[in-house]
Structure formats: structure tokens, C-alpha cells
């Protein structure tokens, strides 16, 4: 891998870490169809389409049928109805920060690990912020089975 590309990746990881440690950003309740892929806990590759529950500049929440664990890595891309366009859409790496069991699957909170606009839209122009969702990540994440107040509202 060229040195310039390594520098860019290192810069993105530093930026993601700083944003995560000092997170105070608005989340927007926006249903965006996404494709997630990764390696399941059993070591099998998976690829699944789902819809976001909320998004922010650096993160998102979605439900999946795959039981992911905190700190798992998944590739995410905005899905397109056009299969050819969807195949060529840019994938972005996300780290799983929290997982909560729901009746239909697992509610996952994920954090973007690289810079750039994943959603293809200015969130402030397409949606209102979720009430009371300006938060700091200073409390850490919840464990499976625990439920945060904002998750309970969904």
C-alpha cells in the first residue's frame, strides 16, 4: 500500500477516535436503506440489507439478524435500488459500539472509522434532530440486554 494511502488511513482513524471520545453530536431519525457485511461470530461472512433507525455524521443505529459484539467491525454502504449502482457504492468501515437484543434481531449502534459523508445528504436539511439526543459518550456503551432511554423510545 502506498505511503500516502497509509497516511490517509491513519489520519481517518485518529479523527474517528477523537470524535468518539468527545462525541457531542445530533442524531437524526432517518430511515436509510443500507447494506452491511462482515464476519459473523461463527466465522462466516454475511451480507444483509437493513434500514437505519438513526444517523449522525459519525454513527448510526440499525437492526440486524446477525448477533454482533461490541468492537466488531462491519462494512456499511448506502443501498440503491439499482443493483449495479449498489455494487459500486463506496463501503465505509464502522465499529460496533453497542448491541441490544430486540424481538426481531439486534439493535446495533455503530461508529464510522473514516472521514467522509456516508449518507449522501446534508442531515440538517432532510430531518429534524431526535429530541434529547445530544449526548456525550462519556458513559461508555451498554451491554447486551440493557436498554438506554433513547433506545427504548424506538
C-alpha positions in Angstrom: 0.0 0.0 0.0 1.4 3.4 -0.9 2.7 5.6 1.9 0.2 8.4 1.0 -2.7 5.9 1.4 -1.4 4.7 4.8 -1.1 8.3 6.0 -4.8 8.9 5.0 -6.0 5.8 6.8 -4.0 6.7 9.9 -5.5 10.2 9.8 -9.0 8.9 9.4 -8.6 6.5 12.4 -7.2 9.4 14.6 -10.1 11.6 13.6 -12.7 8.8 14.3 -11.1 8.2 17.7 -11.2 11.9 18.6 -14.8 12.3 17.6 -15.8 9.1 19.5 -14.1 10.3 22.7 -15.5 13.8 22.5 -18.9 13.0 20.9 -21.5 15.6 21.2 -23.4 15.5 18.0 -27.0 15.4 17.0 -28.6 12.2 15.7 -31.4 12.3 13.2 -34.2 9.8 12.9 -33.7 9.0 9.2 -34.6 5.6 7.6 -31.8 5.0 5.1 -31.6 1.6 3.4 -28.1 0.2 4.0 -26.1 -2.9 3.3 -23.9 -4.3 6.0 -21.3 -7.0 5.6 -18.7 -8.6 7.8 -17.7 -11.8 9.6 -20.3 -13.4 11.9 -19.3 -14.7 15.4 -19.3 -18.2 13.8 -16.6 -17.1 11.3 -19.0 -17.0 8.3 -19.1 -14.0 6.0 -22.5 -12.2 6.0 -24.2 -9.6 3.9 -27.5 -8.1 4.9 -29.8 -5.2 3.9 -31.5 -3.2 6.6 -32.7 0.3 7.4 -31.1 2.8 9.8 -33.1 3.9 12.9 -31.0 7.0 13.3 -27.9 8.5 11.8 -25.3 11.2 12.7 -22.3 12.5 11.0 -20.1 9.8 12.7 -22.5 7.0 13.5 -25.8 5.1 13.1 -28.2 2.7 14.6 -29.8 -0.2 12.8 -31.3 -3.6 13.4 -29.7 -6.8 12.1 -30.4 -10.5 12.4 -26.7 -11.2 13.0 -25.6 -11.2 16.6 -22.7 -8.8 16.6 -20.5 -8.0 19.5 -19.1 -4.7 20.8 -15.9 -3.8 18.9 -16.8 -5.9 15.8 -16.1 -4.2 12.5 -18.6 -4.1 9.7 -18.6 -2.6 6.2 -21.6 -0.4 5.5 -22.8 1.3 2.4 -26.0 3.1 1.4 -28.1 0.7 -0.7 -29.5 1.5 -4.1 -32.5 0.1 -5.9 -30.2 -0.3 -8.9 -28.1 -3.4 -8.2 -25.2 -2.2 -10.4 -25.1 1.2 -8.7 -25.3 -0.5 -5.2 -22.4 -2.8 -6.1 -20.2 0.2 -6.9 -21.2 2.3 -3.9 -18.4 3.2 -1.5 -18.2 1.0 1.6 -17.2 2.6 4.9 -15.8 0.8 7.9 -17.8 1.0 11.1 -17.0 -0.3 14.6 -19.9 -1.8 16.7 -20.1 0.3 19.9 -23.3 -1.2 21.5 -25.6 -4.1 20.9 -29.1 -4.6 22.4 -31.4 -7.6 21.9 -34.7 -6.8 20.3 -37.6 -9.2 19.5 -36.7 -9.0 15.7 -33.0 -9.1 16.0 -30.2 -7.0 17.4 -30.1 -3.2 17.7 -26.6 -2.1 16.8 -25.0 1.3 17.4 -22.0 1.7 15.1 -19.3 4.3 14.8 -17.7 5.4 11.5 -14.0 4.7 11.3 -13.1 7.0 8.4 -13.9 10.6 7.3 -16.3 11.5 4.6 -20.1 11.7 4.1 -21.5 8.2 4.1 -25.2 9.2 3.8 -25.0 11.3 0.6 -27.2 14.0 2.1 -27.0 17.0 4.5 -28.7 15.6 7.5 -29.8 19.0 8.8 -31.7 19.6 5.6 -33.5 16.3 5.4 -34.5 15.6 9.0 -35.1 17.1 12.4 -32.7 16.1 15.2 -34.0 13.4 17.6 -35.2 15.2 20.7 -32.8 14.9 23.6 -30.2 13.1 21.6 -27.3 15.5 22.0 -25.1 13.3 24.1 -21.6 12.6 25.3 -20.1 9.2 25.0 -18.6 9.6 28.5 -20.7 6.8 29.9 -19.5 4.1 27.6 -21.7 1.7 25.8 -24.5 -0.6 27.1 -24.1 -4.3 27.4 -26.5 -6.7 25.6 -29.8 -6.9 27.5 -29.5 -3.3 28.9 -31.5 -0.6 27.3 -30.8 3.0 27.1 -33.6 5.6 27.3 -33.2 6.7 23.7 -33.2 3.1 22.5 -36.4 2.4 24.5 -38.1 5.3 22.6 -37.7 3.5 19.3 
